[in-house]
Amino acid sequence: MRRRKFLALMGVAGAGLALGKTPAQAAGNAHFEGYPDGKAVLFDATRCIGCRKCEAACNQVNKLPAPAKPFDDLTVLDAERRTSAKAYTVVNRYQPAGGGAPVFRKIQCNHCLEPACASACFVRAFKKNPDGSVTYDASVCVGCRYCMVACPFNIPAYEYDEPLTPRVMKCTMCHPQISSGELAMPGCVGACPKEALVYGRRSDLLKIAHARIEAFPGRYVDHVYGEREMGGTSWLHLSGVPFSQIGMREDLGVTSAPELTSGALAVVPMVAAVWPALLGGIWAISKRNAKTADEEKKEAVKAAVAANQADNDAELAKAKEQAEKDKKDSIEREVKKALEEAAAAAKEEEGA
């Protein structure tokens, strides 16, 4: 019902646009530096041991279904995985170039300062919160899944196995639990035995990250991933090997999603509003064409039946005429035969 109601509302919006009363609003070009007290998480790949305790904590806190293999089964690290509708975070193992010990990376929503998912969503189902998290409102989602296409980190996952009320699922940075006071920090952070995860103000975590790089230049790549990528994220990364070797994109640049898409997104409200009218017009034309085709078909059938009836009448008349002629010829033959027989009989009597 929500989707049907949405389409109806969009139809009303389309009428408003036609009258010039509802101008489309484009995304702004001003770069957002983040909320001053926004929180973040710093992940240090040099400290991660791939124990998957963060996965177990996430599963428990968010009440997600149990995985096919238990969390202490590390054979799942043999294959690279991605987040899903039933797993908000996963840990992957990578073998760096040149050998050496494997490196582990925790994967979840990066909670961008200016989220691509929110930028692509024309019903505002996604939003950036002052605490740094990016959350999703299923009650307004229309299931277009533009967020999945837009995310440069391939994070949002769709509930394809839910036929009635499918949702887009991803990490929330435990926003509901922290907001209610149930947790003081994200579940994964509290469960990490090696302090590979640190939770706090983003500005403070950036200072911590740069201090680690400065103190141990031989241990870390001289870059804090997420400080500027796609305009910055609230999930920051440190690594001892190039980020590309642990499955992270290094081609994203520093421009945020809204800056990249502001021109295209300006027409989204108009397209969304006009779409129901367009579909209605197509339906009406199709209906009219179908009606016309049906009437033409009926006329063609009527004409064919009339022509066939005329042919049948002509054939019947011809058959009757031939039958009359055959009957007349038969009578004439019988009369002629009878006359000939009578003549022959008379001749025999005279001879006797």
C-alpha positions, 0 to 999 in steps of 0.5 A, a space after each residue: 500500500 505504501 508504494 501505491 500511495 507513493 505513486 499517487 502522491 507523485 502523480 499529484 506532485 506531477 500536476 504541481 510541476 506542470 503548473 510550475 508550483 513545485 520547483 525541483 531542488 538540486 543537491 547543494 555544491 557546498 562541501 560538508 565537513 561533518 558535524 563538529 561532534 560527530 563520532 567515528 570508528 578507526 580501524 587499524 588493520 595492523 592490529 586485526 587478527 581476523 577472529 570474527 568476534 566483531 561479526 558475532 557482536 554485530 549479529 547479537 546486537 542487531 538480532 540478525 539470523 545465525 550464519 550458516 557456519 559459526 563465528 569461530 569457524 575461520 574457514 569462511 576467511 578462505 573466500 572473499 565476502 561482502 556484507 548482506 541483508 543478514 550480515 552487516 559486517 564481515 572480515 576478509 583475509 588478504 595476502 599482500 604482494 611479496 608474501 608475508 603474513 596475511 592482513 585482515 580487514 573489517 568491512 561495513 558501511 563507511 558512514 560517509 560525511 555526505 552519503 552517496 546513498 542519501 544523495 541518490 534517494 529521492 524519498 530521503 530514506 537515508 540520512 546522516 545523523 549528528 552522531 556520525 551514523 547513516 541510517 535508513 527509514 524503511 517506512 518511506 522507502 519505495 524499493 528503487 535500490 538507487 542507493 545500492 547502485 550509488 554506493 561506491 563501497 558496495 555496501 547496501 544489501 536488499 532483502 530479496 527473500 522478503 516478498 512483502 516488505 523488503 528493506 535495504 539493510 546495512 550497518 547503522 553504527 549501532 545508532 539505535 542502541 547508542 541513542 537509547 543508552 543500551 550501548 556506549 559504543 558500537 557492538 563490534 568495537 566493544 568486542 574487539 580483543 586487540 583494540 583494532 577498533 576505536 570509537 570516538 569523535 572523528 576529529 580526535 580519531 584523525 589525530 590518533 591515526 596521524 600520531 600512529 603514522 608519525 610514531 611508527 612510519 615503518 608500520 603504516 602507509 602514510 595515509 588515513 583512508 576515509 579522511 578525504 575519500 568521497 568527501 570523507 567518511 566516519 569509518 577511518 582506516 589504517 593499514 601497513 600495506 597499500 589499501 588496494 592490496 586489502 580490497 579497498 578502492 583507491 580511485 574514488 577521489 575526494 569529491 563527495 557524492 552530492 557534488 558529483 551528482 547535483 546536476 543529475 539529481 535536480 531532475 529526479 523529483 520531476 522524473 518521479 512526479 511525471 513518471 505516473 502520468 507517463 505510465 498513465 498515458 502509455 496505459 491509455 494509449 495502449 487501451 485505446 489501441 487495443 479497443 480500436 484493434 478489437 473493433 477492426 477485428 470485429 469488422 473484418 470478421 463480419 465482412 469475411 462472414 458476409 463474403 463467405 455467405 454470399 459465396 455459399 448462396 451463389 454456390 447453392 443457387 448454382 447447385 439448384 440450377 444444375 439439379 433442375 437441369 438434371 431433373 429436366 434432362 432425366 424426364 426428357 430421356 424417360 419420355 423419349 424412351 417410353 415413346 420409343 418403346 411404344 412405337 416398337 410395340 405398335 410395329 410388332 403388332 402390325 407385323 403380326 
